[in-house]
Amino acid sequence: MDRKMANRKLIRLSQLKSKLAVENLEEIDWVTFGVIVKKVTPQSANNGRTFSIWRLNDLRDLNQCVSLFLFGEVHKEHWKTDQGMV
């Protein structure tokens, strides 16, 4: 993990909104981790494509969640991932 994190900045999901307000994260190599705290049953978009929505949290502040929309190959590969997974 130390090797994978070398020269990268860890930003907690609960800090993401405040960091986006003060830092240009496009210029930083950063990572975050999240736990799937809620999954919505796969939906169909108007164009017929199926997608999933996950709510992620870092378990520090349960009121601060990030919604992640999964489309295309990512949806096909990961839609069965269980709630509670990191």
N, C-alpha and C positions, 0 to 999 in steps of 0.2 A: 504494500500500500504506500509506503514511503516513496518508492520509486515512481509509482503512478502519480503521486501528488507533487512530485518535485516541480518547482517553478509554477505551481498553480495555487490559486487562492480559494479556500473553502468559504462559501457563503451559505449560511443556514437558510432554509426556506422561509422561516419566520422573519429573517432580516432582508429578504429579497426586495420587497417593496421600498423600504427605506434606502437600501443601497442603490436601487435604480434611480432614486430621486437625486442622489448626490454624486454618483460615479458613472462614468461612461464604461459600462461593462463590456461593450464591444471591443474595447482595447485591452482587456484583461483576460488572461486564460484562467477561468474559474470553473468550479464544480459545485454541485449541491447533491444532497441525498434526501430522499423522501420515502415515507411509508404510505402505501395505498390505504387510506382510511375509508374511502367509499368508492364504489364502482357503480356506474349507471349502466343498465342493460343496453347492449349495442343498439345504435340508432341508424336509420337510413336518412341520408341527406337528400335534398331535392333532386340531385343529379343521380340518385340511386346508389351512391357509394355508401358503404357501411362504415361506421366509426364508433369509437368508444370514448367515454369520458371518465377519467380518474380524478379523484380529489386526493392530493398529496399533502402530507404534514411532516414536520421534523420532530414531533412529539415534545417540543419545547413550549409552544404556545398553540393550544388546540383550536384557538379562534383564528389563526392565520393559516389558511389552506391555499394551495395553488391548484387550479384546474388544468389538467393536461388532456388535450384532445389527440387521439390516435387515429390516423388515417392510413389507407393503402397497405403496404407491406408491413408496416409497424403494427397496425391493427390486426392483420391476419396472424402475425407471429406472436403477439402478446395479449390478445383479448381474453384469453383464459387464465391469465395470471391472477392468483388469489389475492383477495383483500388481506392486508397485513404484511405483504411482501415489501421488501426494500428495493 
